[in-house]
Amino acid sequence: MGDRDQQETHHGPLERMEPQMSELQIALSVALGIGLAAAVGFRVFLPLLIASIAAYSGHLNLTSGFEWLGTLPAIVMLGVAAVLEILAYYVPGVDNALDAVATPLALVAGTVVAAAVMTDMPPLVKWTTAIIAGGGAAGLTQGTTALLRAKSTTMTGGLGNAVVATGELGGAIGISLLALVAPIVALIVVLLFCWFGVRLLRRLFGRRRPDAAASG
């Protein structure tokens, strides 16, 4: 009896730790998905390319059905698309036109990349989380940067858009890599960016109202 009691007391805490570890892994995968999805809002194809390279090299686990993302053909296609997208955002006029196309693409791509890395989750929960959190994060970052570019076009005649494009490029690379290394930290950075972005947009676009009221 003593040995049996000792085994039960020995294995009891381990059994209680297993669900906790599982919940931790799920939380990390969700944070990873949101981080990559938010990076998609800066550049649609570059975060997908980084995720594809990480999966191909064995540094990123993909959920069932998304194994194609970690293949060499996917890397080649995403690489070409990422280079073309990066260059296009440095062409005056084309960058603003791309925002109209990039917004719906970012929503779809953010949902896809989030679902691809959210492992060990029921399909319904995974896709619901990917659509709401992943697509929402991608849409929020894309919408914020698109409005900043529109404001830059108005204030500088498009001359300052290259600065916005460079910041987006750095954000796409930085948040993608950070999400792979430290998903929780990446999620915090995304939340901070959204908070600062909303405050900046309120400050920039809120100036028109007093001026309009004064002129009226």
N, C-alpha and C positions, 0 to 999 in steps of 0.2 A: 504493500500500500504506500509505503514511504517513497519508493522509487517512482511509482505511478504519479503520486502527488507532485514529486519533484519535476517529472517530465511535463506535467500539465502546467505548473508554474513557470517552467522554463520556456515552453513553447507558446504559452498564452500571449505574452507581450509581442512575440514575433508575428503571431497571427493577427494581432490588432494593428501592427505596423503595415501589413500588406495593403489594406485599403487606403491608408494614408499615403503610401508611396504611389499607389495608382492614381489617387487624386492629385498628387503633386505632378506626376507626369502629364496628366490631362491639362492641368493649369499651365504648365510650361508649353505644351503644344498649342494651346489656345493663344497664349501670349506670343508665341512664335508666329502663328498665323496672322494675328492682328498686326504685328510688327512688319511682316513682309507685305501685307495688304496695304498698310499705310505708305510703305515705300513705293508701291505701285502707283499711288497717287501723285508722286513726283515724276516718275518715268514708268511707263506701262511695262516695257519689255525688259528693262535692265534688272529689276529685282527677280523676275522670272528666270532670267539668264543665270543670275547668281545662285538661285535655288536649284536650278538644273545642274550647274557645275558641282554644287555641294552634294547633290544626290548621286550624281555620276561617280564622284570620288569616294562615296561611302560615308560622307560626313552629315548626311541628312536622310532621315527615314521618311518615306512617303507612304501614305495610306493606300489601301487596295484600290486599284482602278486608275491610279495616277503614276504608275511605273514609267509611262512614256516620257514623263518630265525629266527623268534621269537618264535619258538615252543620248547618244552622240548626235543623231539627227536633230533632236530637240535643241541641243546646244548650238548647233550650226544655224538653224533657222532663227532662234531667239537672238543669237549673236548678230546676225545680219540686220534683223529688225531693230535691235537696240542701237546699233551704230547709226542707222538711218534716222531713227527717232532723235538721237542726241544731236546730230548735225542739223536736222530740220528746225530745231528750236533756236538755232542761232541765225536763222534767216528771217529778216524783218518781214512782217506780214504773214508769213507762213506759220510763225509761232502762235499767233492769235487764232488763226484758222484751225490749227491742230487742237486747240483747247476744246473746240466744239465736238471734235471727234474723240478726243482722249477721255472726256468725262464718262460717256457710256462704256467705253472700253475699260476704263479703270474700275468701274463697278463690277464688270464681269470678271476681269483679271484678278481683282482683289478677292472676290468670292472664290475663284478657282484655286488660287495659291493658298488661301486660308484652309480650304477643304482638303487640299493635298497634304498638308502637314499636320492636321488635327487627327492624330492617331488614337486608337483605343477608345473610340466614341461611337455610340449608335448612329446609324446613318441619318435619322431624323434630327437628332440633336446636333450632329456635325454640320449638316447643311443649313439648319436654322441659324446656328452660331456663325457659320461662314458668311451667310447672306447678310445678317444683321450687323455683326461685328466687323467681319472682313470687308464686305462691300461698303459698309458705312464708313469705316476708317479710310478706305481708298477714295471714296467720294468726298469726304471732308477735306483731306489733304489736297486732292485735285482741285476742288472748288476754291479752296483758300489761295492756292498758287495761281489759279486762273484769274481770280479777282485782283491779285497783286500785279499780275502782268498787265491786265487791263488798265489798272491805275498807273502803272509805269508808262504804258503807251500814251496815256492822256497827258501825263505830266512831263515826259521827256521826249515825246514824239517817237518812241520806240528805241531810243538810244540806250536807255537803261535796262532794256529787256534782257540783254546778255548777262547782266548781273543776276537777274532773277533766274535765268536758265542755268547759270553756273551753280547757284544755290540749290536749285532743284536737283541737279546732277549729284552734288555732294550729299544731299539728303537721301537720295535714292541709294547711293552706295553705302553711306555710313549706317543708315538704319537697317538695311538688308544684312550687312555684316554683323551689326550689333545684335540683331534678332537671332542670328545663328549662334552667336557666342553667349549672349546674356539676354534671353527673351524678356524677362521681367524688366530689366533696365531699359530695353528698347521700348516696351510698352509705356513706361514712365516718360521717356523722352517724347513719344508720340503724343501723349496726353498734354505734356507741357507745350509742345509745338502748337497743338490745337488751341490751347488756352491763349497763348501769346498771339497766334494768328487771328483769333476772333477779336481780341483787344486792338490789334493793329488795324484790322479792317474797320472796326467801329470808329477808330480815330481818323482814318483816312477818308472814309465815305460819310462820316458824320459831320464833316466840316461844311458840306453843301447846304445842310438844312438851315443853320443860322444865316448864311449868306443869302439864301433864297428868301428867308423871312425878312431880312433887312431890305432886300431889293423890292420886295412886295409892299 
